[in-house]
């Protein structure tokens, strides 16, 4: 079963995540997406690139989990951009991702799911 978020970022009639559709879901430009994922903007020109797809999959997991936990795409995007996380020096999830700490965001969501945080 494909989640609602993954359905919105899947390249039509293909087996990979669309950088364009991901940037639309995050309400950012393609260059903003490449900066967020610390990739050269030209990398987005090859959407089948494994380096690109790996980072898009990781980011999609975060956003999909946030949508599920918060109940809507808008709430998940607001959380991603604006919610400071005290355990991570007050950084937002987006700032953590931009700093290469996507695993920290995933760990935070694990803790919330386990009831350790809120």
C-alpha positions as CSV (number, residue, x, y, z in Angstrom):
1,X,0.0,0.0,0.0
2,X,1.4,3.4,-0.9
3,X,0.8,6.2,1.6
4,X,-0.9,9.4,0.6
5,X,2.3,11.4,0.8
6,X,4.2,8.9,-1.3
7,X,1.4,8.9,-3.9
8,X,1.8,12.7,-4.2
9,X,5.6,12.5,-4.7
10,X,5.7,9.5,-7.0
11,X,6.7,10.3,-10.6
12,X,3.7,9.3,-12.7
13,X,4.2,6.0,-14.5
14,X,7.6,5.6,-13.0
15,X,9.3,3.9,-10.0
16,X,11.0,6.8,-8.4
17,X,10.3,9.9,-6.4
18,X,10.0,13.1,-8.4
19,X,12.2,15.9,-7.2
20,X,9.8,18.4,-8.7
21,X,6.8,16.8,-6.8
22,X,8.8,16.6,-3.6
23,X,9.7,20.3,-3.9
24,X,6.0,21.1,-4.5
25,X,5.0,19.2,-1.4
26,X,7.6,21.0,0.7
27,X,6.5,24.3,-0.9
28,X,10.1,25.1,-2.0
29,X,11.9,25.5,-5.2
30,X,14.1,22.8,-6.8
31,X,17.2,24.7,-5.8
32,X,15.8,25.0,-2.2
33,X,15.3,21.3,-2.2
34,X,18.8,20.6,-3.4
35,X,20.2,22.9,-0.7
36,X,18.1,21.2,1.9
37,X,19.5,17.8,1.0
38,X,23.0,19.1,0.4
39,X,23.1,18.1,-3.2
40,X,24.3,20.1,-6.2
41,X,21.3,21.4,-8.1
42,X,22.4,19.6,-11.3
43,X,21.9,16.3,-9.4
44,X,18.2,16.9,-9.6
45,X,18.4,16.7,-13.4
46,X,19.0,12.9,-13.1
47,X,16.0,11.9,-11.0
48,X,16.9,8.2,-11.1
49,X,20.3,9.0,-9.4
50,X,20.6,6.6,-6.4
51,X,22.3,9.4,-4.3
52,X,19.3,11.6,-5.0
53,X,16.7,8.9,-4.5
54,X,18.2,7.8,-1.3
55,X,18.0,11.3,0.2
56,X,14.5,11.8,-1.2
57,X,13.4,8.4,0.4
58,X,14.8,9.4,3.7
59,X,13.0,12.8,3.6
60,X,9.8,11.2,2.4
61,X,9.9,8.8,5.4
62,X,10.1,11.8,7.8
63,X,7.3,13.7,6.1
64,X,5.1,10.6,5.8
65,X,5.5,9.8,9.5
66,X,4.8,13.5,10.5
67,X,1.7,13.5,8.3
68,X,0.4,10.3,10.0
69,X,1.2,11.5,13.5
70,X,-0.1,15.1,13.0
71,X,-3.1,14.2,10.9
72,X,-2.6,16.5,7.9
73,X,0.0,17.6,5.3
74,X,-0.3,21.2,6.4
75,X,0.3,20.4,10.1
76,X,3.3,18.2,9.1
77,X,4.8,20.9,7.0
78,X,4.3,23.5,9.7
79,X,6.0,21.2,12.2
80,X,8.9,20.5,9.8
81,X,9.6,24.2,9.2
82,X,8.8,25.8,12.5
83,X,8.7,23.5,15.5
84,X,11.9,24.0,17.6
85,X,13.1,20.7,19.2
86,X,14.5,21.4,22.6
87,X,16.5,18.1,22.6
88,X,18.3,19.3,19.5
89,X,19.3,22.8,20.6
90,X,16.1,24.4,19.5
91,X,16.6,23.5,15.8
92,X,13.6,22.8,13.6
93,X,13.4,19.5,11.8
94,X,14.1,21.3,8.6
95,X,17.3,22.9,10.0
96,X,18.4,19.4,11.2
97,X,17.8,18.0,7.8
98,X,19.7,20.9,6.2
99,X,22.6,20.2,8.6
100,X,22.8,16.6,7.6
101,X,21.0,15.3,10.7
102,X,18.0,13.5,9.2
103,X,18.6,10.6,11.5
104,X,18.1,12.9,14.5
105,X,14.6,13.9,13.1
106,X,13.8,10.2,12.7
107,X,15.0,9.4,16.2
108,X,12.8,12.3,17.5
109,X,9.8,10.8,15.8
110,X,10.6,7.4,17.2
111,X,10.7,8.9,20.7
112,X,7.3,10.7,20.1
113,X,5.8,7.5,18.9
114,X,7.1,5.6,21.9
115,X,5.5,8.2,24.2
116,X,8.8,9.6,25.4
117,X,8.3,13.1,24.1
118,X,5.4,15.3,22.9
